[in-house]
Amino acid sequence: MKKILIVLSLFLLTGCGNKEFKEAYKNMNIGKNIESYQLDLRIYGSIDNKRINEMYKIDNYENQKYKIDTFDLTYYFIDGKMYEEKEIMEEIQYNETKQNIFYDTNIILDGLNNITSKTEIENDIEGKELKLYEVELKDEYIKELLNKLGYINSYNEASGKIYLENNNIYKIIYTVDDLNVNGTFFRVNGINDININVKTNSEI
């Protein structure tokens, strides 16, 4: 009997208990009804004895084409290649780069599928009708998140906050030790196809 109760408790936590997060993930995930969105990602704090202050504004079109604005530069990830936008002699050019620029917005969303516990708390954003949850996340997800962001993947403590607006994701915050990963979603289905004119060597 005790074994049955334990299995039932795990089912409620990982299945029905996370129904709102699974629905929000489905409503934002690129697919049949969603072709694009913009993620405003702010990363700040410290990890591995390094101070971090990064900003990415990422346009995701069909999980195939990305425009990435940072504090001072613009990049594009298209057809598996990263390009840096530069103005040379008053002409905009796009040069392939080997820099490891973050673009994978899906890793931020994937936290919704890796929640182990949740607590609904009072919304702390004035002027918005939101549901706010404090959550705990699977260890393997946090390690993958840190790896995708380019940081060392060892840590002591991690937690998250999920803001939902009418069963859609508004904001996700992950706190890993002293590092804060803060993502807000905008412009759902409001991003046009992303194309750039890359010159061949004969055209340069």
Backbone bond lengths (Angstrom), bond angles and torsions (degrees), N, CA, C in turn:
res aa  C-N    CA-C-N  psi(-1)  N-CA   C-N-CA  omega(-1)  CA-C   N-CA-C  phi
1 M - - - 1.472 - - 1.522 111.05 -
2 K 1.345 115.95 -43.30 1.463 120.43 -179.80 1.527 110.19 -61.94
3 K 1.354 117.04 -40.01 1.464 121.13 179.72 1.524 111.05 -61.87
4 I 1.346 116.56 -40.63 1.466 120.96 179.05 1.515 110.83 -63.61
5 L 1.325 117.46 -40.70 1.463 121.40 179.85 1.518 111.49 -65.08
6 I 1.341 116.65 -38.90 1.466 120.48 179.15 1.522 110.14 -65.31
7 V 1.330 117.06 -44.36 1.467 120.91 179.12 1.524 110.29 -62.79
8 L 1.355 117.23 -41.86 1.458 121.22 178.99 1.515 111.23 -63.39
9 S 1.331 117.77 -40.21 1.470 121.67 179.04 1.515 110.91 -63.38
10 L 1.335 117.13 -42.55 1.465 120.74 178.67 1.518 110.85 -64.81
11 F 1.330 117.11 -38.27 1.468 120.75 178.60 1.515 110.96 -63.56
12 L 1.329 117.04 -43.71 1.458 120.65 -179.42 1.514 111.21 -65.10
13 L 1.339 117.36 -35.45 1.460 120.93 -178.13 1.516 111.20 -73.30
14 T 1.343 116.23 -46.06 1.459 119.13 -173.52 1.515 113.15 -92.10
15 G 1.326 118.13 -15.82 1.455 121.23 -177.67 1.500 111.58 -107.90
16 C 1.339 116.27 -97.54 1.460 121.20 -176.89 1.513 112.11 -57.98
17 G 1.329 116.86 -32.79 1.456 120.65 -176.71 1.509 113.80 -64.41
18 N 1.326 117.22 -21.53 1.463 121.28 -179.95 1.531 111.99 -111.71
19 K 1.309 116.02 25.32 1.465 121.00 -175.63 1.518 111.74 -57.97
20 E 1.359 117.67 -42.05 1.463 120.21 -177.29 1.526 111.88 -64.83
21 F 1.335 117.50 -33.28 1.462 120.58 179.34 1.528 111.00 -73.89
22 K 1.317 116.46 -39.23 1.464 119.67 178.48 1.532 110.61 -65.00
23 E 1.340 116.70 -38.12 1.459 120.14 178.22 1.529 110.76 -67.77
24 A 1.343 116.45 -42.22 1.465 120.36 178.53 1.524 110.82 -63.54
25 Y 1.328 116.39 -39.47 1.477 120.41 177.62 1.529 109.72 -61.68
26 K 1.326 116.19 -46.34 1.466 120.70 179.99 1.522 111.25 -61.11
27 N 1.336 116.54 -37.71 1.462 120.61 -177.81 1.529 112.73 -71.96
28 M 1.345 118.00 -18.94 1.455 120.88 -179.01 1.522 112.84 -107.75
29 N 1.308 117.49 -21.65 1.455 121.28 -174.80 1.531 110.68 -66.51
30 I 1.338 116.07 134.87 1.460 121.06 178.51 1.528 109.42 -60.69
31 G 1.328 116.20 127.64 1.458 119.83 -178.08 1.502 111.35 179.09
32 K 1.324 116.32 -135.58 1.451 122.02 -173.43 1.524 112.72 -61.72
33 N 1.338 117.43 -43.69 1.468 120.75 -174.46 1.528 113.62 -104.38
34 I 1.324 117.23 -15.80 1.463 121.39 -178.25 1.518 109.08 -119.40
35 E 1.330 116.57 123.20 1.456 119.77 178.12 1.524 112.36 -111.15
36 S 1.342 116.89 -16.42 1.463 117.57 -176.39 1.526 110.88 -163.54
37 Y 1.329 114.93 159.77 1.467 122.18 171.12 1.527 108.29 -166.19
38 Q 1.302 115.05 171.33 1.470 121.57 176.20 1.523 108.79 -118.52
39 L 1.325 115.71 135.13 1.462 122.08 175.77 1.519 109.26 -112.83
40 D 1.333 116.25 121.88 1.460 122.24 172.75 1.521 106.57 -96.90
41 L 1.331 116.33 107.98 1.463 121.86 -172.88 1.522 110.20 -113.86
42 R 1.326 115.98 122.42 1.460 121.99 176.83 1.523 108.27 -117.60
43 I 1.338 116.62 127.94 1.463 122.34 -179.58 1.520 107.71 -124.56
44 Y 1.312 116.07 122.38 1.461 119.36 -176.81 1.523 110.45 -150.92
45 G 1.330 114.57 160.34 1.463 120.40 -178.11 1.509 109.63 120.20
46 S 1.309 116.67 -141.12 1.466 120.01 -179.65 1.526 110.21 -148.32
47 I 1.326 114.75 151.18 1.457 122.21 175.18 1.526 107.47 -156.94
48 D 1.330 116.02 142.37 1.459 121.44 179.57 1.532 110.87 53.82
49 N 1.345 115.79 39.49 1.476 123.02 178.95 1.525 113.35 62.45
50 K 1.333 117.14 24.51 1.463 121.50 177.92 1.521 109.45 -121.52
51 R 1.332 116.03 136.40 1.465 121.12 174.89 1.523 108.71 -80.18
52 I 1.333 116.20 135.27 1.460 121.99 -176.73 1.526 109.59 -122.38
53 N 1.333 116.10 132.69 1.464 121.91 172.37 1.532 107.74 -149.38
54 E 1.333 115.98 93.30 1.453 120.79 -174.51 1.527 110.56 -127.95
55 M 1.325 115.16 150.63 1.460 121.32 178.42 1.522 108.54 -136.56
56 Y 1.328 115.99 132.45 1.453 122.05 175.30 1.525 108.68 -133.05
57 K 1.313 116.35 127.56 1.461 121.21 170.63 1.527 105.82 -112.45
58 I 1.329 115.32 108.61 1.464 120.46 -168.09 1.523 110.49 -115.07
59 D 1.330 115.73 121.07 1.463 121.78 171.02 1.520 107.90 -92.23
60 N 1.321 116.68 121.94 1.461 122.44 179.77 1.521 108.33 -110.09
61 Y 1.330 115.93 117.66 1.464 120.62 177.34 1.529 109.01 -114.42
62 E 1.312 115.60 107.79 1.465 124.40 175.48 1.523 113.65 59.42
63 N 1.333 117.93 25.81 1.467 121.76 -178.73 1.529 112.41 57.27
64 Q 1.334 116.45 20.15 1.458 121.58 -177.25 1.525 112.34 -121.62
65 K 1.334 115.64 -33.27 1.457 120.49 -175.87 1.525 109.01 -130.87
66 Y 1.339 115.12 135.20 1.457 120.36 -175.66 1.530 110.48 -134.59
67 K 1.305 115.43 138.16 1.460 121.78 168.33 1.519 107.00 -112.14
68 I 1.338 116.92 127.75 1.460 121.61 -174.76 1.519 109.52 -122.31
69 D 1.309 116.94 112.57 1.463 121.74 173.89 1.516 108.74 -98.42
70 T 1.342 116.99 128.09 1.460 122.31 173.81 1.521 107.97 -108.18
71 F 1.326 116.82 -168.82 1.467 119.56 -179.31 1.520 111.71 -56.44
72 D 1.336 117.65 -39.71 1.468 119.24 -172.34 1.521 115.56 -132.35
73 L 1.337 118.33 -6.13 1.453 120.01 -177.01 1.528 110.42 -136.07
74 T 1.339 114.86 161.23 1.463 121.41 177.13 1.524 108.66 -122.04
75 Y 1.332 114.83 135.70 1.457 121.58 179.89 1.530 109.48 -127.25
76 Y 1.332 115.19 160.73 1.458 121.71 175.10 1.526 107.78 -133.55
77 F 1.325 115.90 135.55 1.466 120.19 173.70 1.519 107.34 -115.45
78 I 1.340 115.43 108.54 1.465 122.51 -173.90 1.526 108.97 -138.81
79 D 1.319 116.74 134.21 1.465 122.47 178.18 1.527 111.93 54.08
80 G 1.322 115.12 38.73 1.460 120.23 175.73 1.511 115.28 76.29
81 K 1.341 117.96 10.08 1.463 121.51 -179.44 1.523 110.23 -125.36
82 M 1.326 115.90 145.58 1.456 122.58 177.92 1.529 109.73 -99.95
83 Y 1.342 115.37 132.10 1.459 121.19 179.63 1.520 109.86 -123.24
84 E 1.317 115.44 141.42 1.466 121.60 175.93 1.524 109.21 -104.91
85 E 1.324 115.60 131.09 1.468 120.39 178.61 1.522 109.31 -84.86
86 K 1.342 115.81 129.23 1.467 121.12 179.11 1.520 109.74 -137.31
87 E 1.312 115.26 146.25 1.460 120.03 173.12 1.517 108.20 -100.63
88 I 1.333 116.13 116.35 1.462 122.30 -178.62 1.517 108.40 -123.39
89 M 1.320 116.11 117.63 1.469 122.36 -178.88 1.526 109.91 51.89
90 E 1.334 115.96 50.44 1.460 125.09 177.22 1.527 113.10 62.47
91 E 1.321 116.58 20.76 1.459 121.02 177.43 1.530 108.85 -123.82
92 I 1.331 116.58 132.86 1.455 120.78 177.57 1.527 109.15 -80.10
93 Q 1.338 115.94 124.56 1.455 121.37 177.94 1.517 109.63 -124.87
94 Y 1.337 115.44 155.64 1.457 122.02 -178.61 1.519 108.06 -122.91
95 N 1.323 116.05 111.07 1.455 121.66 -175.42 1.522 110.59 -109.94
96 E 1.329 116.37 131.03 1.456 119.61 177.96 1.525 110.06 -62.15
97 T 1.328 115.61 139.55 1.459 120.60 -178.97 1.518 109.36 -133.90
98 K 1.315 115.43 150.73 1.468 121.33 177.16 1.521 111.32 -95.43
99 Q 1.333 117.00 5.75 1.462 119.96 178.98 1.529 110.28 -62.29
100 N 1.318 115.58 142.70 1.461 121.61 179.90 1.529 108.69 -90.16
101 I 1.330 116.16 83.23 1.459 122.29 -178.19 1.533 108.87 -94.05
102 F 1.330 116.71 131.02 1.457 120.04 -178.18 1.529 110.19 -68.70
103 Y 1.326 115.88 134.49 1.470 120.78 177.40 1.531 112.74 -142.21
104 D 1.316 118.48 -16.32 1.465 122.95 -168.51 1.533 111.43 -76.76
105 T 1.329 116.12 87.81 1.469 120.70 -179.11 1.526 112.31 -66.72
106 N 1.321 117.10 -21.73 1.467 120.26 -177.43 1.527 112.48 -63.42
107 I 1.325 117.37 -30.81 1.463 119.16 -178.97 1.523 110.70 -65.93
108 I 1.325 117.86 -28.80 1.464 120.35 176.47 1.529 109.57 -70.39
109 L 1.327 117.37 -43.18 1.462 121.75 178.26 1.525 112.43 -65.60
110 D 1.329 116.86 -33.94 1.457 120.97 -172.12 1.528 113.12 -62.41
111 G 1.318 117.28 -18.48 1.454 119.20 176.71 1.520 112.50 -59.28
112 L 1.334 116.83 -29.01 1.464 120.86 -179.89 1.526 112.07 -64.38
113 N 1.325 116.70 -23.25 1.464 120.84 178.64 1.521 112.25 -95.86
114 N 1.323 116.94 6.94 1.468 120.79 -175.82 1.523 112.34 -131.12
115 I 1.322 116.05 34.55 1.463 121.96 -179.10 1.528 109.85 -92.47
116 T 1.328 116.13 131.02 1.465 120.85 -179.54 1.520 112.51 -103.68
117 S 1.325 118.32 -22.89 1.466 121.41 175.83 1.514 109.48 -156.95
118 K 1.327 116.99 156.99 1.460 121.37 -177.02 1.522 109.82 -146.54
119 T 1.341 115.48 153.19 1.460 122.86 173.13 1.512 107.58 -141.59
120 E 1.324 118.10 122.66 1.460 120.27 177.02 1.516 108.99 -79.28
121 I 1.333 116.86 130.33 1.460 122.11 -179.72 1.525 109.34 -128.00
122 E 1.320 115.74 175.52 1.464 120.33 -177.02 1.519 110.33 -71.44
123 N 1.332 115.90 134.15 1.456 121.88 178.44 1.522 110.21 -59.51
124 D 1.347 116.74 133.64 1.462 120.78 -177.34 1.529 113.03 -110.09
125 I 1.343 117.38 13.75 1.468 121.27 176.00 1.520 108.27 -109.81
126 E 1.327 116.44 112.01 1.457 120.83 -178.10 1.529 111.01 -69.70
127 G 1.320 115.78 144.78 1.461 121.31 176.15 1.509 114.91 82.41
128 K 1.346 117.98 2.97 1.457 121.41 178.61 1.526 109.02 -125.95
129 E 1.319 116.37 134.14 1.461 121.92 175.75 1.533 107.80 -87.26
130 L 1.318 115.00 94.51 1.452 120.33 -174.24 1.523 111.07 -128.15
131 K 1.333 114.84 153.11 1.449 121.15 167.03 1.523 107.48 -101.31
132 L 1.323 116.74 131.03 1.461 121.30 -176.50 1.526 109.44 -119.18
133 Y 1.327 114.87 131.11 1.461 120.90 179.18 1.521 109.75 -125.37
134 E 1.319 116.43 136.75 1.457 122.01 165.63 1.517 107.20 -91.40
135 V 1.332 117.10 133.29 1.463 120.00 -173.88 1.528 110.87 -133.82
136 E 1.324 114.32 156.49 1.460 123.16 168.25 1.519 107.30 -109.32
137 L 1.331 116.45 149.08 1.460 120.52 -172.98 1.518 111.52 -127.46
138 K 1.336 114.90 157.61 1.458 120.58 -179.68 1.532 110.58 -64.91
139 D 1.328 115.08 142.81 1.459 121.61 -178.49 1.522 111.72 -59.37
140 E 1.339 117.23 -42.75 1.462 119.40 -177.21 1.527 111.81 -65.47
141 Y 1.342 116.99 -30.93 1.462 119.49 177.61 1.531 110.68 -68.13
142 I 1.328 117.08 -46.17 1.475 120.25 -179.48 1.527 110.55 -60.12
143 K 1.312 117.25 -40.22 1.467 120.22 178.72 1.524 111.15 -64.95
144 E 1.342 116.47 -40.32 1.467 119.95 178.03 1.525 110.76 -66.20
145 L 1.331 117.23 -40.66 1.461 121.42 177.66 1.530 110.75 -58.68
146 L 1.322 117.06 -49.44 1.464 120.71 -179.69 1.519 111.07 -62.22
147 N 1.333 116.41 -38.59 1.461 120.45 179.01 1.522 111.32 -64.38
148 K 1.341 117.03 -43.92 1.467 120.60 179.78 1.529 111.28 -65.00
149 L 1.332 116.52 -33.19 1.464 119.97 179.39 1.531 112.23 -79.50
150 G 1.335 116.54 -8.82 1.461 120.48 176.29 1.513 114.32 89.40
151 Y 1.328 116.48 21.41 1.465 120.47 -179.71 1.520 110.04 -110.24
152 I 1.323 115.99 163.41 1.451 121.56 173.97 1.529 108.18 -59.52
153 N 1.335 117.45 138.01 1.464 119.75 -171.67 1.527 114.21 -98.49
154 S 1.335 117.71 22.12 1.457 120.23 172.66 1.531 108.80 -102.04
155 Y 1.324 116.25 143.93 1.461 120.56 -177.35 1.523 108.75 -158.49
156 N 1.349 115.92 170.13 1.464 121.18 179.17 1.525 112.10 -105.01
157 E 1.332 116.47 -48.50 1.460 120.78 -176.82 1.525 110.41 -135.21
158 A 1.324 115.67 147.48 1.471 120.38 177.31 1.524 109.26 -149.52
159 S 1.324 115.26 145.91 1.467 121.01 177.15 1.523 107.63 -154.15
160 G 1.317 115.80 177.67 1.456 119.02 -179.72 1.508 112.46 -149.73
161 K 1.336 114.83 163.72 1.461 122.49 170.82 1.521 107.58 -128.84
162 I 1.329 116.31 132.33 1.454 122.58 -179.84 1.523 108.46 -119.06
163 Y 1.330 116.35 121.93 1.465 122.28 176.74 1.530 108.13 -104.74
164 L 1.330 116.39 121.47 1.454 121.37 178.53 1.527 110.55 -113.45
165 E 1.338 115.16 139.01 1.457 121.83 178.55 1.521 107.99 -127.11
166 N 1.340 117.05 107.84 1.471 121.66 -178.98 1.530 111.82 52.80
167 N 1.331 115.67 49.90 1.466 123.19 178.14 1.527 113.27 65.37
168 N 1.323 116.88 17.92 1.457 121.78 174.87 1.531 109.31 -120.28
169 I 1.312 115.61 156.19 1.464 120.04 179.65 1.520 109.63 -78.94
170 Y 1.309 116.12 128.45 1.463 121.18 172.74 1.528 110.37 -102.79
171 K 1.311 116.80 -50.91 1.457 120.52 -177.35 1.523 109.51 -148.48
172 I 1.340 115.24 145.79 1.460 122.33 174.16 1.523 107.89 -129.65
173 I 1.321 116.38 131.47 1.463 121.77 176.94 1.525 108.66 -125.37
174 Y 1.328 116.37 124.81 1.457 121.42 172.75 1.528 108.33 -111.90
175 T 1.305 116.45 132.71 1.453 121.92 176.63 1.520 108.23 -116.93
176 V 1.327 115.63 116.92 1.465 121.52 -178.99 1.521 107.49 -120.08
177 D 1.333 115.71 105.45 1.464 120.55 -171.29 1.528 109.02 53.61
178 D 1.342 118.39 -115.21 1.466 120.97 -178.86 1.527 112.82 -101.89
179 L 1.329 116.90 13.23 1.459 121.24 -179.77 1.524 109.94 -103.27
180 N 1.338 116.69 133.07 1.460 122.55 177.40 1.524 109.89 -113.53
181 V 1.337 115.71 127.45 1.456 122.53 177.17 1.524 106.55 -116.45
182 N 1.335 116.05 109.86 1.463 122.29 -168.18 1.532 109.39 -120.54
183 G 1.340 116.51 111.23 1.464 120.17 -176.85 1.518 112.49 -120.80
184 T 1.339 116.60 129.05 1.459 122.15 177.18 1.524 108.48 -120.23
185 F 1.346 116.28 136.95 1.456 122.02 -174.82 1.527 111.04 -102.85
186 F 1.341 115.69 133.97 1.460 122.96 -178.53 1.532 109.84 -135.23
187 R 1.318 115.58 171.35 1.461 125.10 166.57 1.532 112.70 50.01
188 V 1.313 116.70 47.41 1.464 120.41 178.01 1.523 109.15 -63.61
189 N 1.313 116.01 125.63 1.469 124.15 -175.21 1.528 112.32 59.23
190 G 1.323 116.05 24.33 1.462 119.97 -179.47 1.517 114.15 -111.93
191 I 1.336 117.39 10.64 1.465 121.72 -179.82 1.524 109.34 -102.34
192 N 1.323 116.36 126.23 1.461 120.42 176.26 1.530 110.21 -77.11
193 D 1.306 115.76 163.10 1.461 121.27 176.96 1.535 109.27 -51.75
194 I 1.329 116.29 139.20 1.461 122.02 -175.42 1.523 109.06 -103.67
195 N 1.318 116.81 116.39 1.461 121.51 179.67 1.518 109.62 -135.82
196 I 1.321 115.35 145.82 1.468 120.72 175.99 1.527 108.09 -133.63
197 N 1.323 115.61 155.98 1.456 122.02 179.68 1.528 108.85 -99.39
198 V 1.329 115.05 98.75 1.466 120.05 -179.69 1.519 108.57 -93.63
199 K 1.338 115.82 121.42 1.453 120.14 -178.51 1.525 110.82 -80.01
200 T 1.324 116.43 142.67 1.454 121.40 172.96 1.526 109.26 -78.84
201 N 1.319 116.38 168.73 1.470 119.80 -179.62 1.534 111.72 -59.85
202 S 1.315 117.74 -31.96 1.471 120.58 -178.88 1.519 111.91 -73.15
203 E 1.359 116.36 -20.05 1.458 120.26 -178.51 1.516 112.16 -90.37
204 I 1.331 117.35 -16.13 1.478 120.42 -177.19 1.506 110.92 -80.51
